[in-house]
Amino acid sequence: DAGVHRKAWYAATCDRKMAEDALYRSNKDGSFLIRKSSGQDSRQPYTLVVFYNRRVYNIPIRFIESTRQYALGREKSGEERFDSVAEIVENHQRTSLVLIDSQNNTKDSTKLKYIVRVS
């Protein structure tokens, strides 16, 4: 179990558009939630959605079958791996998360600060 159920930041029934709308409404840097990924792929079960600098970032959360761990974004060498999705959230509430804008090729970073609930 990824440790997401019954967490305040987990929006179980939320799709991408609902998540983005909720974060735009919050309008606070560091607002976030986690939703199920659109593709329903076992290798990428969840998406971390973060608001920063008037933008919403959808960051895939990958499940690594061989180690039964989770990691953010595309696979890269030396990446951080976590035993649960809850650990990813707890880690990035303390340490900054790098946000990569693939269109403009810019990098920002923020901590996960405000849980957004989807109504």
N, C-alpha and C positions, 0 to 999 in steps of 0.2 A: 504493500500500500504506500502511496506517495506521501501520505500524511496531509492530504488537502481537505478531506471531508470535515465538515463542521468548523472550518477555519473562517474567520470573518472576511478574509481577503479572497476566498474562493467563490467565484460566481459560476455555479454549476450549470445553470441553464442559459448562460449568456453567450451570444454570438459576437463576432468581431465588431459589427456595427453598434450593437448595444454597449459593448465595452468602451469603444471609442467615444460614443456620445456621452456616456457617464463621466469619462475622464475629462472631456472638454468642458462639461458642466462644472466639474470640481475646480478646474483652472488653477491648480496648485502644483508647482514643481515638486516632483517626488510622489505624486499620487499614483496608486497602482492597484491592480487586481490580477488575479490569475483566472483564466478561463480554459475550458477544453479547447484543444486545437480544432480548427475547421475540418482538417483532413481525417480526423479519427484514426490516425496511424499509431500503432503501438510503439513505434520508435520515436514519435514526437507527440506525446499525449496531451501536453498542455502548452499554453502560451502566457508569458508574463507581459502584461500591458502596462506601460509606464508613460506618464505625462511629464514632459519637460520642455521648457522654453517654447510654449504654445504648440508643441508637436506631440503626437502619440506614437509611441514605439511598440511594435508587436514583436516580442523576442521569443523564438521557439524554445521550449524546454525539451531536450532530448532524453530518452531513456536508453542507457547503455546496457544492452543485454548481458554482455560478458561479465560485467562487474556489478550488475543490478544497481547502478547509480544513475544520477541525473546531472545534466550539464546544460548550460545556456548557449544558444546560438549554433553556428556551424561548428563542426568538429575542428579542433586546432591542437597543435602540440602544446603540452604543458597546461592544458585547460584545467580549471577547477572542477572537481566532481563532488557531488553531494549524495548522501544516503537517502534523502527525501526532498520533495519540493519545499516542505516547511523549512528545511535547513538552508535552502537557497534564499528564501525570504528573510530568515533570521540573519544570515550572513550579510545580505545587502541592506539590512536596516542599520548595520554597524559600519560596513565598508562600502565605498562608492561602486556603483555599477557603471561600466562604460557603455554609452549609447552610441551606436554607429549609424549615421545617416547615409544609407547606400546611394541615395540620389546625389547628394552634394559632397559625399565622401568626407564628412566632418565627424569629429568625435566630441561628445560631451560626457559628463558623468554626473550622477546624482545618487543619493541614497533613497531607499524605499521608505517614505515618511508617512504618507496618509493612505489609509485603506479606503477605497471607494466601494460603496455598495451600490449594486445595480437595482433600481426599483422597477 
